[in-house]
Amino acid sequence: MLCRFTIYASSVAPPLGVGYTGIVKPEHKSSAINRLKTVRGHLEGVIRMVEDERYCPDIMKQVSALQGSLEGVNRILLQNHIETCVLDHVEHGRSEQVVDELLETLRYAPGLPTTKGP
């Protein structure tokens, strides 16, 4: 089992994330950390651009690139979540919790659906 949770005495499922003790697949962790470190360096460069009062559209282009990089990190984390926690929930018959959790997770992934139903 990849996704570990604390067992609760109640028959009601705990709120999302409560009891989560964490697991990130090594390949996803490495990729996310590398991307975040790249973003950190890029962000420092953009801060210097603002300090140096560079041309606003040039700064905005770099901010957009940073946003794209961060969205890439979110995609990696979403993939990890699906491959670990979501699969664990499905294997243990917690399909309703899977749907709720995925909808909550997708709130942080721009351009993807965020509500149930049509």
C-alpha contacts under 8 A as a table, 3 or more apart, distances in Angstrom:
res1	aa1	res2	aa2	distance
1	M	4	R	7.01
1	M	88	D	6.78
2	L	23	I	6.44
2	L	84	T	5.50
2	L	85	C	7.13
2	L	88	D	7.11
3	C	20	Y	7.51
3	C	21	T	7.64
3	C	22	G	6.61
3	C	23	I	6.11
3	C	84	T	5.56
3	C	85	C	4.95
3	C	88	D	6.23
4	R	19	G	7.93
4	R	20	Y	6.09
4	R	21	T	5.66
4	R	22	G	6.64
4	R	23	I	7.64
5	F	18	V	7.98
5	F	19	G	4.93
5	F	20	Y	4.89
5	F	21	T	6.11
6	T	19	G	4.68
6	T	20	Y	6.89
6	T	21	T	7.70
7	I	19	G	7.62
8	Y	11	S	7.63
8	Y	13	A	7.93
8	Y	14	P	7.52
10	S	13	A	7.48
13	A	97	Q	7.83
14	P	17	G	7.94
14	P	18	V	5.95
14	P	19	G	7.56
15	P	18	V	5.55
16	L	101	E	6.41
17	G	20	Y	5.37
23	I	84	T	7.60
24	V	28	H	6.58
24	V	29	K	5.87
24	V	80	N	6.45
24	V	84	T	7.88
25	K	28	H	5.33
25	K	29	K	6.08
25	K	80	N	6.67
26	P	29	K	5.01
26	P	30	S	6.02
27	E	30	S	5.27
27	E	31	S	6.16
28	H	31	S	5.12
28	H	32	A	5.99
28	H	76	I	6.21
28	H	77	L	7.12
28	H	80	N	6.46
29	K	32	A	5.22
29	K	33	I	6.04
30	S	33	I	5.25
30	S	34	N	6.07
31	S	34	N	5.21
31	S	35	R	6.16
31	S	76	I	7.61
32	A	35	R	5.19
32	A	36	L	6.06
32	A	73	V	5.42
32	A	76	I	6.55
32	A	77	L	7.41
33	I	36	L	5.05
33	I	37	K	6.11
34	N	37	K	5.18
34	N	38	T	6.27
35	R	38	T	5.04
35	R	39	V	6.17
35	R	69	S	7.18
35	R	70	L	7.92
35	R	73	V	6.65
36	L	39	V	4.89
36	L	40	R	6.11
36	L	70	L	7.40
36	L	73	V	7.25
37	K	40	R	4.95
37	K	41	G	6.42
38	T	41	G	5.24
38	T	42	H	6.17
39	V	42	H	4.92
39	V	43	L	5.88
39	V	66	L	6.35
39	V	69	S	6.78
39	V	70	L	7.38
40	R	43	L	5.08
40	R	44	E	6.34
41	G	44	E	5.20
41	G	45	G	6.53
42	H	45	G	5.10
42	H	46	V	6.40
42	H	66	L	7.23
43	L	46	V	5.00
43	L	47	I	6.15
43	L	66	L	7.21
44	E	47	I	5.07
44	E	48	R	6.34
45	G	48	R	5.10
45	G	49	M	6.32
46	V	49	M	4.87
46	V	50	V	6.38
46	V	59	I	6.52
46	V	62	Q	6.67
46	V	63	V	7.28
47	I	50	V	5.20
47	I	51	E	6.19
48	R	51	E	4.92
48	R	52	D	5.95
49	M	52	D	5.07
49	M	53	E	6.11
49	M	54	R	5.32
49	M	59	I	6.63
50	V	53	E	4.88
50	V	54	R	6.05
50	V	59	I	7.15
51	E	54	R	7.82
53	E	56	C	7.90
54	R	58	D	7.21
54	R	59	I	6.94
55	Y	58	D	5.46
55	Y	59	I	6.57
56	C	59	I	5.09
56	C	60	M	6.09
57	P	60	M	4.91
57	P	61	K	6.08
58	D	61	K	5.15
58	D	62	Q	6.52
59	I	62	Q	5.14
59	I	63	V	6.23
60	M	63	V	4.95
60	M	64	S	6.13
61	K	64	S	5.12
61	K	65	A	6.32
62	Q	65	A	4.94
62	Q	66	L	6.23
63	V	66	L	4.98
63	V	67	Q	6.25
64	S	67	Q	5.04
64	S	68	G	6.29
65	A	68	G	5.06
65	A	69	S	6.26
66	L	69	S	5.03
66	L	70	L	6.20
67	Q	70	L	5.10
67	Q	71	E	6.14
68	G	71	E	5.03
68	G	72	G	6.29
69	S	72	G	5.01
69	S	73	V	6.58
70	L	73	V	5.01
70	L	74	N	6.38
71	E	74	N	4.92
71	E	75	R	6.27
71	E	109	A	7.09
71	E	110	P	7.98
72	G	75	R	5.05
72	G	76	I	6.42
73	V	76	I	5.13
73	V	77	L	6.27
74	N	77	L	5.00
74	N	78	L	5.98
74	N	108	Y	7.67
74	N	109	A	6.81
75	R	78	L	5.01
75	R	79	Q	6.10
75	R	109	A	7.56
76	I	79	Q	5.11
76	I	80	N	6.26
77	L	80	N	5.01
77	L	81	H	6.10
78	L	81	H	4.97
78	L	82	I	6.17
78	L	105	T	7.55
79	Q	82	I	5.19
79	Q	83	E	6.12
80	N	83	E	5.08
80	N	84	T	6.04
81	H	84	T	5.27
81	H	85	C	5.36
81	H	86	V	6.28
82	I	85	C	6.03
82	I	86	V	4.71
82	I	87	L	6.28
83	E	86	V	6.46
83	E	87	L	5.87
84	T	87	L	5.57
84	T	88	D	6.14
85	C	88	D	5.02
85	C	89	H	6.15
86	V	89	H	5.12
86	V	90	V	6.24
86	V	98	V	5.91
86	V	102	L	7.98
87	L	90	V	5.08
87	L	91	E	6.08
88	D	91	E	5.10
88	D	92	H	6.26
89	H	92	H	5.17
89	H	93	G	6.24
89	H	94	R	4.97
89	H	95	S	6.52
89	H	97	Q	7.38
89	H	98	V	6.21
90	V	93	G	5.16
90	V	94	R	5.65
90	V	95	S	5.53
90	V	98	V	7.07
91	E	94	R	7.68
94	R	97	Q	5.42
94	R	98	V	6.36
95	S	98	V	4.88
95	S	99	V	6.40
96	E	99	V	5.29
96	E	100	D	6.39
97	Q	100	D	5.13
97	Q	101	E	5.90
98	V	101	E	5.12
98	V	102	L	5.97
99	V	102	L	5.21
99	V	103	L	6.13
100	D	103	L	5.23
100	D	104	E	6.23
101	E	104	E	5.07
101	E	105	T	6.08
102	L	105	T	4.89
102	L	106	L	5.99
103	L	106	L	5.13
103	L	107	R	6.60
103	L	113	P	7.86
103	L	114	T	5.49
103	L	115	T	6.45
103	L	116	K	7.57
104	E	107	R	5.47
104	E	108	Y	7.80
104	E	114	T	7.38
105	T	108	Y	5.91
105	T	109	A	7.37
106	L	109	A	4.95
106	L	110	P	7.64
106	L	112	L	6.49
106	L	113	P	6.92
106	L	114	T	5.81
107	R	110	P	7.11
107	R	112	L	7.91
107	R	113	P	7.94
107	R	114	T	5.60
109	A	112	L	6.09
